[in-house]
């Protein structure tokens, strides 16, 4: 291999790794991408207060560029960005568009970039009140336009025979 190729191959691999979508098989805040509620075609993408100390839905999948609205009392259930690991809230990723919200009853955040965006209730995370917004480029979650080739989500009638 030529010296230029030896230098370019690691650089190319690093670039592909940086552009790769988040690992969809791992559990984050009690959620997996496979179990998330697909909301990319929903007329409203909303997270509500569920039964007890929970979000409904806690795990939501949307397309990049879409927004999600949280509706509840943020005085009682302050919204925070971040993952809860072992019962301890972690510092949020600075790219997480979810902002701390401690007052009001409705807030909406836009998700311009694909990624996994965990969130939790600052008063009730110890009761497992947390979730994730999974943001994908395309509805199949494989980050390219191969909905029919990788069909895990697409209705059969949308794919050619």
Secondary structure, DSSP 8 states (H G I E B T S, - for coil): --HHHHHHHHHHHHHHHHHS---SSS-BTTB-GGGSEE-TT-S--EEEE-SSS-EETSEEEEETTEEEEEES-TTTS-EEES-EETTEE----TT-----B-SSSEEEEEE-S-EEEEEEETTTGGGT-EEEEEEESSTTSSSSS-TTTT-SSS-GGGS--
